[in-house]
Amino acid sequence: MAWVRYLAALPFLGLLGGVFFFNRVTPLVFGMPLLLAWIVLWILLTAAIMTIIYQCDPANADEPARRTPR
């Protein structure tokens, strides 16, 4: 499960690392400057990555006997 920690670090690296490379105004992506499109992309990717991490966590296994009703 050590790879999950690396997977959790990807959004952090993608958002901060992309600022230096994609800080441009002229290429527009869906009407947004390239940097804004990069940030929106990483927000969506972060949600997908966190979903994968949640599914891989053994504490979230679906065991009805173990869960207590609220």
C-alpha positions, 0 to 999 in steps of 0.5 A: 500500500506504499504506492497509495502514498505516492498516488496521494502526492500526485495532485500536489505535484501536478498543481504546483509543478504545472504553474512553472510550465503552463503559465501562458495566456495565449493558448486557450483551452475551452476559452480559458488560459492554459494555466487555468485549464491546467488547474481545472484538470488537476481538480478533476484528477484529484477527485478521481485519485481520491476515489481510487485511494478510498476504494483501495483502503481496507478500512472501507471494505463493505462488511455489514456486520462490522458497521454500526447503524447511526 
